[in-house]
Amino acid sequence: MHTSQEPTWPGSSAPRYSAESLFDTISQPWQMDELAAEVNRERQARIALIGRSGVGKRTLYNRLRGGIIDWSARPEPPDTTPNVEPLGLFILVDMPKLTDAELQPLLHSPESLLAHMGDPTLLVYLLNAVHGVTQADYRWLAALRMTGRSLIVVMNKSDLAPASVATIAAQHLGMNVLTISAHSGDNIDNVLLPAMLQAAPQIAVPLANEIAALRHKAARRVIRQTALFTALLGAQPIPGLELPLLAITHIGLVMRIGAAYGHTPGGGIRRETVLTIGMVMALQYAAQTVIKMTPILGSVVSGLLSGLTTLIIGELAIRYYEADATLLVRAIRARLGRNKETN
């Protein structure tokens, strides 16, 4: 509950937040509920693997998911409308051949195309390296570009064609074209997945939740993005003024990392919330001490401390959820015990 007059530290006319007022600012149940709801909405992001029949969408899906689906009963290629297969995080979309006349309505109403595909957050359009870019590909890419959604183009089966095919395709399309082989796994982990995270950072949490091998990379990407924000926030010149927003940001970070490890975010005051607030309060007092020592560079140092604290909180959250959300002390003791047994 906000008070009409902000608390101040003795001897200072600038508004500051005490520990009690900080907890009061961020501990309202509706705030935690809204933050949890926001993270849960991010978990609903979807990735569409799009392309003509035979480009390798299903092989790529199996590669990403560890080969779990038998496609012997695959659907027939579509006639005039995209055939959509929702598969959790991923949506497989088979695109039909279209004439220019059939394409025009989609160009004028791209939102209808997105709605038909399940409103994905990221569009991954696959090309067949053996065939290159066909007229149908040109038409569909034109329609997908009109949607305004994040779009990356991938040349699959690159192991069956010369490297120049992707270069020529990129020149003709006027956009970057990634080369992969879904069959052999070439460039999946080191090229495609980083490109997907770069194109649509909001898919980091659901992608990490779906692909366990990606959790570390996706979680650390979320941490770095949050650290940049908190560093800028912490550099503002009035000490203590940023603390409620810093606390909310860090709690959101912990929730997102938890969601990446399969833990559904919950509202209200939880153990993770208390631990996070405690670290933010530690940042406050550390920043105040440093600012007194370095009055000229105080804002810069305070910003660096904020970013560093975010990195520490993020790394501790990773360790916490890797230990299946047990208390951090227990997790550390268990890890030390395993290390002793190994040695």
TORKOL-4160 file (C-alpha; in steps of 0.2 Angstrom, whole numbers, padded with zeros to 4 digits, m for minus):
343
<pt num="1" X="0000" Y="0000" Z="0000"/>
<pt num="2" X="0007" Y="0017" Z="m0005"/>
<pt num="3" X="0008" Y="0031" Z="0008"/>
<pt num="4" X="0005" Y="0049" Z="0004"/>
<pt num="5" X="0023" Y="0054" Z="0009"/>
<pt num="6" X="0038" Y="0044" Z="0004"/>
<pt num="7" X="0049" Y="0039" Z="0019"/>
<pt num="8" X="0066" Y="0047" Z="0020"/>
<pt num="9" X="0083" Y="0043" Z="0028"/>
<pt num="10" X="0089" Y="0055" Z="0042"/>
<pt num="11" X="0099" Y="0069" Z="0036"/>
<pt num="12" X="0093" Y="0069" Z="0018"/>
<pt num="13" X="0079" Y="0078" Z="0009"/>
<pt num="14" X="0079" Y="0066" Z="m0006"/>
<pt num="15" X="0065" Y="0052" Z="m0006"/>
<pt num="16" X="0072" Y="0035" Z="m0001"/>
<pt num="17" X="0064" Y="0018" Z="0002"/>
<pt num="18" X="0066" Y="0009" Z="0019"/>
<pt num="19" X="0065" Y="m0010" Z="0019"/>
<pt num="20" X="0047" Y="m0009" Z="0026"/>
<pt num="21" X="0042" Y="0003" Z="0012"/>
<pt num="22" X="0050" Y="m0008" Z="m0001"/>
<pt num="23" X="0041" Y="m0023" Z="0005"/>
<pt num="24" X="0025" Y="m0013" Z="0006"/>
<pt num="25" X="0027" Y="m0007" Z="m0012"/>
<pt num="26" X="0030" Y="m0023" Z="m0020"/>
<pt num="27" X="0021" Y="m0036" Z="m0009"/>
<pt num="28" X="0003" Y="m0032" Z="m0014"/>
<pt num="29" X="m0005" Y="m0048" Z="m0020"/>
<pt num="30" X="m0012" Y="m0041" Z="m0036"/>
<pt num="31" X="0006" Y="m0035" Z="m0041"/>
<pt num="32" X="0013" Y="m0052" Z="m0039"/>
<pt num="33" X="m0002" Y="m0060" Z="m0047"/>
<pt num="34" X="m0001" Y="m0048" Z="m0062"/>
<pt num="35" X="0018" Y="m0052" Z="m0064"/>
<pt num="36" X="0015" Y="m0071" Z="m0063"/>
<pt num="37" X="0001" Y="m0068" Z="m0076"/>
<pt num="38" X="0013" Y="m0059" Z="m0088"/>
<pt num="39" X="0026" Y="m0073" Z="m0087"/>
<pt num="40" X="0013" Y="m0086" Z="m0090"/>
<pt num="41" X="0007" Y="m0076" Z="m0106"/>
<pt num="42" X="0025" Y="m0076" Z="m0112"/>
<pt num="43" X="0025" Y="m0095" Z="m0110"/>
<pt num="44" X="0011" Y="m0095" Z="m0123"/>
<pt num="45" X="0022" Y="m0089" Z="m0137"/>
<pt num="46" X="0022" Y="m0101" Z="m0152"/>
<pt num="47" X="0035" Y="m0104" Z="m0166"/>
<pt num="48" X="0028" Y="m0109" Z="m0183"/>
<pt num="49" X="0039" Y="m0120" Z="m0194"/>
<pt num="50" X="0033" Y="m0115" Z="m0212"/>
<pt num="51" X="0036" Y="m0121" Z="m0229"/>
<pt num="52" X="0031" Y="m0131" Z="m0244"/>
<pt num="53" X="0029" Y="m0150" Z="m0243"/>
<pt num="54" X="0045" Y="m0159" Z="m0243"/>
<pt num="55" X="0056" Y="m0145" Z="m0236"/>
<pt num="56" X="0060" Y="m0155" Z="m0220"/>
<pt num="57" X="0048" Y="m0147" Z="m0207"/>
<pt num="58" X="0044" Y="m0163" Z="m0198"/>
<pt num="59" X="0062" Y="m0169" Z="m0198"/>
<pt num="60" X="0067" Y="m0152" Z="m0190"/>
<pt num="61" X="0054" Y="m0154" Z="m0177"/>
<pt num="62" X="0060" Y="m0171" Z="m0173"/>
<pt num="63" X="0078" Y="m0165" Z="m0172"/>
<pt num="64" X="0073" Y="m0150" Z="m0160"/>
<pt num="65" X="0062" Y="m0162" Z="m0149"/>
<pt num="66" X="0073" Y="m0177" Z="m0150"/>
<pt num="67" X="0064" Y="m0188" Z="m0163"/>
<pt num="68" X="0048" Y="m0191" Z="m0154"/>
<pt num="69" X="0035" Y="m0192" Z="m0168"/>
<pt num="70" X="0032" Y="m0205" Z="m0182"/>
<pt num="71" X="0027" Y="m0196" Z="m0197"/>
<pt num="72" X="0021" Y="m0211" Z="m0208"/>
<pt num="73" X="0003" Y="m0205" Z="m0207"/>
<pt num="74" X="0007" Y="m0187" Z="m0212"/>
<pt num="75" X="m0007" Y="m0177" Z="m0219"/>
<pt num="76" X="m0009" Y="m0174" Z="m0238"/>
<pt num="77" X="m0001" Y="m0158" Z="m0245"/>
<pt num="78" X="m0014" Y="m0144" Z="m0244"/>
<pt num="79" X="m0023" Y="m0137" Z="m0259"/>
<pt num="80" X="m0026" Y="m0119" Z="m0257"/>
<pt num="81" X="m0025" Y="m0115" Z="m0239"/>
<pt num="82" X="m0011" Y="m0119" Z="m0226"/>
<pt num="83" X="m0012" Y="m0135" Z="m0217"/>
<pt num="84" X="m0009" Y="m0132" Z="m0199"/>
<pt num="85" X="m0003" Y="m0144" Z="m0186"/>
<pt num="86" X="m0002" Y="m0137" Z="m0168"/>
<pt num="87" X="0012" Y="m0147" Z="m0158"/>
<pt num="88" X="0014" Y="m0138" Z="m0142"/>
<pt num="89" X="0027" Y="m0124" Z="m0143"/>
<pt num="90" X="0028" Y="m0128" Z="m0162"/>
<pt num="91" X="0016" Y="m0126" Z="m0176"/>
<pt num="92" X="0019" Y="m0135" Z="m0192"/>
<pt num="93" X="0012" Y="m0126" Z="m0207"/>
<pt num="94" X="0012" Y="m0134" Z="m0225"/>
<pt num="95" X="0010" Y="m0121" Z="m0238"/>
<pt num="96" X="0001" Y="m0124" Z="m0254"/>
<pt num="97" X="0005" Y="m0117" Z="m0271"/>
<pt num="98" X="m0004" Y="m0101" Z="m0275"/>
<pt num="99" X="m0006" Y="m0091" Z="m0290"/>
<pt num="100" X="m0004" Y="m0072" Z="m0290"/>
<pt num="101" X="m0023" Y="m0070" Z="m0290"/>
<pt num="102" X="m0025" Y="m0082" Z="m0275"/>
<pt num="103" X="m0011" Y="m0073" Z="m0265"/>
<pt num="104" X="m0018" Y="m0055" Z="m0267"/>
<pt num="105" X="m0032" Y="m0057" Z="m0253"/>
<pt num="106" X="m0018" Y="m0063" Z="m0241"/>
<pt num="107" X="m0007" Y="m0048" Z="m0245"/>
<pt num="108" X="m0022" Y="m0036" Z="m0241"/>
<pt num="109" X="m0026" Y="m0046" Z="m0225"/>
<pt num="110" X="m0010" Y="m0053" Z="m0217"/>
<pt num="111" X="m0018" Y="m0054" Z="m0200"/>
<pt num="112" X="m0030" Y="m0067" Z="m0207"/>
<pt num="113" X="m0015" Y="m0078" Z="m0212"/>
<pt num="114" X="m0008" Y="m0076" Z="m0194"/>
<pt num="115" X="m0025" Y="m0081" Z="m0186"/>
<pt num="116" X="m0026" Y="m0096" Z="m0197"/>
<pt num="117" X="m0008" Y="m0102" Z="m0192"/>
<pt num="118" X="m0013" Y="m0100" Z="m0173"/>
<pt num="119" X="m0005" Y="m0082" Z="m0171"/>
<pt num="120" X="0013" Y="m0088" Z="m0169"/>
<pt num="121" X="0026" Y="m0076" Z="m0161"/>
<pt num="122" X="0041" Y="m0082" Z="m0173"/>
<pt num="123" X="0039" Y="m0087" Z="m0191"/>
<pt num="124" X="0053" Y="m0099" Z="m0197"/>
<pt num="125" X="0051" Y="m0102" Z="m0216"/>
<pt num="126" X="0060" Y="m0117" Z="m0223"/>
<pt num="127" X="0067" Y="m0118" Z="m0240"/>
<pt num="128" X="0074" Y="m0134" Z="m0249"/>
<pt num="129" X="0092" Y="m0132" Z="m0254"/>
<pt num="130" X="0090" Y="m0145" Z="m0268"/>
<pt num="131" X="0076" Y="m0134" Z="m0276"/>
<pt num="132" X="0081" Y="m0117" Z="m0271"/>
<pt num="133" X="0068" Y="m0103" Z="m0270"/>
<pt num="134" X="0053" Y="m0107" Z="m0280"/>
<pt num="135" X="0039" Y="m0095" Z="m0286"/>
<pt num="136" X="0028" Y="m0102" Z="m0272"/>
<pt num="137" X="0041" Y="m0098" Z="m0259"/>
<pt num="138" X="0043" Y="m0080" Z="m0266"/>
<pt num="139" X="0024" Y="m0078" Z="m0265"/>
<pt num="140" X="0022" Y="m0085" Z="m0247"/>
<pt num="141" X="0037" Y="m0075" Z="m0241"/>
<pt num="142" X="0029" Y="m0059" Z="m0248"/>
<pt num="143" X="0013" Y="m0063" Z="m0238"/>
<pt num="144" X="0023" Y="m0067" Z="m0222"/>
<pt num="145" X="0033" Y="m0051" Z="m0223"/>
<pt num="146" X="0017" Y="m0042" Z="m0223"/>
<pt num="147" X="0012" Y="m0049" Z="m0206"/>
<pt num="148" X="0025" Y="m0039" Z="m0197"/>
<pt num="149" X="0030" Y="m0054" Z="m0186"/>
<pt num="150" X="0048" Y="m0059" Z="m0183"/>
<pt num="151" X="0053" Y="m0070" Z="m0198"/>
<pt num="152" X="0069" Y="m0080" Z="m0202"/>
<pt num="153" X="0072" Y="m0090" Z="m0218"/>
<pt num="154" X="0081" Y="m0106" Z="m0217"/>
<pt num="155" X="0089" Y="m0116" Z="m0231"/>
<pt num="156" X="0087" Y="m0135" Z="m0226"/>
<pt num="157" X="0096" Y="m0150" Z="m0233"/>
<pt num="158" X="0111" Y="m0139" Z="m0236"/>
<pt num="159" X="0122" Y="m0155" Z="m0236"/>
<pt num="160" X="0114" Y="m0160" Z="m0252"/>
<pt num="161" X="0118" Y="m0143" Z="m0262"/>
<pt num="162" X="0132" Y="m0131" Z="m0265"/>
<pt num="163" X="0134" Y="m0117" Z="m0252"/>
<pt num="164" X="0131" Y="m0105" Z="m0266"/>
<pt num="165" X="0113" Y="m0109" Z="m0266"/>
<pt num="166" X="0110" Y="m0100" Z="m0250"/>
<pt num="167" X="0120" Y="m0085" Z="m0255"/>
<pt num="168" X="0110" Y="m0084" Z="m0271"/>
<pt num="169" X="0094" Y="m0086" Z="m0262"/>
<pt num="170" X="0099" Y="m0072" Z="m0249"/>
<pt num="171" X="0103" Y="m0060" Z="m0264"/>
<pt num="172" X="0086" Y="m0064" Z="m0273"/>
<pt num="173" X="0076" Y="m0062" Z="m0257"/>
<pt num="174" X="0085" Y="m0047" Z="m0250"/>
<pt num="175" X="0087" Y="m0055" Z="m0232"/>
<pt num="176" X="0098" Y="m0067" Z="m0223"/>
<pt num="177" X="0096" Y="m0085" Z="m0226"/>
<pt num="178" X="0103" Y="m0098" Z="m0213"/>
<pt num="179" X="0109" Y="m0115" Z="m0219"/>
<pt num="180" X="0105" Y="m0131" Z="m0209"/>
<pt num="181" X="0103" Y="m0149" Z="m0211"/>
<pt num="182" X="0089" Y="m0156" Z="m0200"/>
<pt num="183" X="0094" Y="m0174" Z="m0205"/>
<pt num="184" X="0112" Y="m0173" Z="m0199"/>
<pt num="185" X="0109" Y="m0159" Z="m0186"/>
<pt num="186" X="0122" Y="m0147" Z="m0194"/>
<pt num="187" X="0120" Y="m0129" Z="m0188"/>
<pt num="188" X="0104" Y="m0132" Z="m0178"/>
<pt num="189" X="0112" Y="m0129" Z="m0161"/>
<pt num="190" X="0125" Y="m0116" Z="m0165"/>
<pt num="191" X="0116" Y="m0106" Z="m0179"/>
<pt num="192" X="0097" Y="m0109" Z="m0180"/>
<pt num="193" X="0093" Y="m0109" Z="m0161"/>
<pt num="194" X="0103" Y="m0093" Z="m0157"/>
<pt num="195" X="0095" Y="m0085" Z="m0173"/>
<pt num="196" X="0078" Y="m0089" Z="m0166"/>
<pt num="197" X="0082" Y="m0081" Z="m0149"/>
<pt num="198" X="0089" Y="m0066" Z="m0158"/>
<pt num="199" X="0074" Y="m0063" Z="m0169"/>
<pt num="200" X="0061" Y="m0066" Z="m0155"/>
<pt num="201" X="0068" Y="m0064" Z="m0137"/>
<pt num="202" X="0051" Y="m0067" Z="m0130"/>
<pt num="203" X="0052" Y="m0086" Z="m0135"/>
<pt num="204" X="0067" Y="m0089" Z="m0124"/>
<pt num="205" X="0056" Y="m0095" Z="m0109"/>
<pt num="206" X="0045" Y="m0107" Z="m0118"/>
<pt num="207" X="0059" Y="m0113" Z="m0130"/>
<pt num="208" X="0069" Y="m0117" Z="m0115"/>
<pt num="209" X="0055" Y="m0126" Z="m0106"/>
<pt num="210" X="0052" Y="m0136" Z="m0122"/>
<pt num="211" X="0070" Y="m0140" Z="m0125"/>
<pt num="212" X="0080" Y="m0145" Z="m0110"/>
<pt num="213" X="0097" Y="m0143" Z="m0118"/>
<pt num="214" X="0093" Y="m0125" Z="m0122"/>
<pt num="215" X="0089" Y="m0120" Z="m0104"/>
<pt num="216" X="0106" Y="m0113" Z="m0099"/>
<pt num="217" X="0108" Y="m0103" Z="m0115"/>
<pt num="218" X="0090" Y="m0096" Z="m0115"/>
<pt num="219" X="0090" Y="m0092" Z="m0096"/>
<pt num="220" X="0107" Y="m0083" Z="m0097"/>
<pt num="221" X="0100" Y="m0073" Z="m0112"/>
<pt num="222" X="0086" Y="m0067" Z="m0102"/>
<pt num="223" X="0098" Y="m0063" Z="m0088"/>
<pt num="224" X="0109" Y="m0053" Z="m0099"/>
<pt num="225" X="0094" Y="m0043" Z="m0106"/>
<pt num="226" X="0088" Y="m0040" Z="m0088"/>
<pt num="227" X="0105" Y="m0034" Z="m0082"/>
<pt num="228" X="0106" Y="m0021" Z="m0096"/>
<pt num="229" X="0090" Y="m0014" Z="m0090"/>
<pt num="230" X="0094" Y="m0014" Z="m0072"/>
<pt num="231" X="0111" Y="m0006" Z="m0075"/>
<pt num="232" X="0102" Y="0008" Z="m0084"/>
<pt num="233" X="0089" Y="0009" Z="m0070"/>
<pt num="234" X="0102" Y="0009" Z="m0056"/>
<pt num="235" X="0112" Y="0023" Z="m0064"/>
<pt num="236" X="0098" Y="0036" Z="m0060"/>
<pt num="237" X="0105" Y="0050" Z="m0049"/>
<pt num="238" X="0093" Y="0048" Z="m0034"/>
<pt num="239" X="0098" Y="0034" Z="m0023"/>
<pt num="240" X="0084" Y="0022" Z="m0018"/>
<pt num="241" X="0071" Y="0029" Z="m0030"/>
<pt num="242" X="0073" Y="0014" Z="m0042"/>
<pt num="243" X="0072" Y="0000" Z="m0028"/>
<pt num="244" X="0054" Y="m0005" Z="m0031"/>
<pt num="245" X="0056" Y="m0006" Z="m0050"/>
<pt num="246" X="0072" Y="m0015" Z="m0047"/>
<pt num="247" X="0064" Y="m0028" Z="m0035"/>
<pt num="248" X="0049" Y="m0031" Z="m0047"/>
<pt num="249" X="0061" Y="m0033" Z="m0062"/>
<pt num="250" X="0072" Y="m0046" Z="m0052"/>
<pt num="251" X="0057" Y="m0055" Z="m0046"/>
<pt num="252" X="0051" Y="m0056" Z="m0064"/>
<pt num="253" X="0068" Y="m0063" Z="m0069"/>
<pt num="254" X="0067" Y="m0076" Z="m0056"/>
<pt num="255" X="0049" Y="m0081" Z="m0062"/>
<pt num="256" X="0055" Y="m0082" Z="m0080"/>
<pt num="257" X="0070" Y="m0093" Z="m0076"/>
<pt num="258" X="0058" Y="m0104" Z="m0065"/>
<pt num="259" X="0046" Y="m0105" Z="m0080"/>
<pt num="260" X="0061" Y="m0110" Z="m0092"/>
<pt num="261" X="0064" Y="m0125" Z="m0080"/>
<pt num="262" X="0046" Y="m0130" Z="m0080"/>
<pt num="263" X="0040" Y="m0121" Z="m0064"/>
<pt num="264" X="0023" Y="m0112" Z="m0066"/>
<pt num="265" X="0024" Y="m0094" Z="m0059"/>
<pt num="266" X="0013" Y="m0091" Z="m0045"/>
<pt num="267" X="0007" Y="m0075" Z="m0037"/>
<pt num="268" X="0008" Y="m0069" Z="m0019"/>
<pt num="269" X="0023" Y="m0068" Z="m0008"/>
<pt num="270" X="0034" Y="m0084" Z="m0011"/>
<pt num="271" X="0051" Y="m0090" Z="m0005"/>
<pt num="272" X="0059" Y="m0084" Z="m0021"/>
<pt num="273" X="0051" Y="m0067" Z="m0019"/>
<pt num="274" X="0058" Y="m0065" Z="m0001"/>
<pt num="275" X="0075" Y="m0070" Z="m0007"/>
<pt num="276" X="0075" Y="m0059" Z="m0021"/>
<pt num="277" X="0070" Y="m0044" Z="m0011"/>
<pt num="278" X="0083" Y="m0047" Z="0001"/>
<pt num="279" X="0096" Y="m0046" Z="m0012"/>
<pt num="280" X="0089" Y="m0030" Z="m0019"/>
<pt num="281" X="0090" Y="m0023" Z="m0001"/>
<pt num="282" X="0108" Y="m0028" Z="0000"/>
<pt num="283" X="0111" Y="m0019" Z="m0017"/>
<pt num="284" X="0103" Y="m0003" Z="m0009"/>
<pt num="285" X="0115" Y="m0002" Z="0005"/>
<pt num="286" X="0131" Y="m0007" Z="m0005"/>
<pt num="287" X="0126" Y="0006" Z="m0018"/>
<pt num="288" X="0124" Y="0019" Z="m0005"/>
<pt num="289" X="0141" Y="0015" Z="0003"/>
<pt num="290" X="0150" Y="0016" Z="m0014"/>
<pt num="291" X="0141" Y="0032" Z="m0019"/>
<pt num="292" X="0147" Y="0041" Z="m0003"/>
<pt num="293" X="0165" Y="0035" Z="m0007"/>
<pt num="294" X="0164" Y="0040" Z="m0025"/>
<pt num="295" X="0152" Y="0055" Z="m0027"/>
<pt num="296" X="0157" Y="0059" Z="m0045"/>
<pt num="297" X="0156" Y="0042" Z="m0052"/>
<pt num="298" X="0142" Y="0036" Z="m0040"/>
<pt num="299" X="0129" Y="0034" Z="m0053"/>
<pt num="300" X="0140" Y="0024" Z="m0065"/>
<pt num="301" X="0145" Y="0013" Z="m0050"/>
<pt num="302" X="0128" Y="0011" Z="m0044"/>
<pt num="303" X="0122" Y="0006" Z="m0062"/>
<pt num="304" X="0136" Y="m0007" Z="m0063"/>
<pt num="305" X="0131" Y="m0014" Z="m0046"/>
<pt num="306" X="0113" Y="m0015" Z="m0051"/>
<pt num="307" X="0118" Y="m0025" Z="m0067"/>
<pt num="308" X="0130" Y="m0036" Z="m0057"/>
<pt num="309" X="0117" Y="m0040" Z="m0044"/>
<pt num="310" X="0105" Y="m0045" Z="m0058"/>
<pt num="311" X="0118" Y="m0057" Z="m0065"/>
<pt num="312" X="0121" Y="m0064" Z="m0047"/>
<pt num="313" X="0102" Y="m0066" Z="m0044"/>
<pt num="314" X="0100" Y="m0074" Z="m0061"/>
<pt num="315" X="0114" Y="m0087" Z="m0059"/>
<pt num="316" X="0108" Y="m0091" Z="m0041"/>
<pt num="317" X="0090" Y="m0094" Z="m0049"/>
<pt num="318" X="0098" Y="m0106" Z="m0062"/>
<pt num="319" X="0106" Y="m0116" Z="m0048"/>
<pt num="320" X="0090" Y="m0115" Z="m0038"/>
<pt num="321" X="0079" Y="m0122" Z="m0051"/>
<pt num="322" X="0092" Y="m0135" Z="m0057"/>
<pt num="323" X="0090" Y="m0142" Z="m0039"/>
<pt num="324" X="0072" Y="m0143" Z="m0042"/>
<pt num="325" X="0067" Y="m0128" Z="m0033"/>
<pt num="326" X="0074" Y="m0134" Z="m0016"/>
<pt num="327" X="0082" Y="m0121" Z="m0004"/>
<pt num="328" X="0098" Y="m0115" Z="m0011"/>
<pt num="329" X="0108" Y="m0120" Z="0005"/>
<pt num="330" X="0102" Y="m0138" Z="0002"/>
<pt num="331" X="0106" Y="m0137" Z="m0016"/>
<pt num="332" X="0124" Y="m0131" Z="m0012"/>
<pt num="333" X="0126" Y="m0145" Z="0001"/>
<pt num="334" X="0120" Y="m0158" Z="m0011"/>
<pt num="335" X="0132" Y="m0153" Z="m0024"/>
<pt num="336" X="0146" Y="m0152" Z="m0013"/>
<pt num="337" X="0142" Y="m0169" Z="m0007"/>
<pt num="338" X="0142" Y="m0176" Z="m0024"/>
<pt num="339" X="0158" Y="m0168" Z="m0028"/>
<pt num="340" X="0166" Y="m0176" Z="m0013"/>
<pt num="341" X="0160" Y="m0193" Z="m0018"/>
<pt num="342" X="0166" Y="m0191" Z="m0036"/>
<pt num="343" X="0184" Y="m0186" Z="m0029"/>
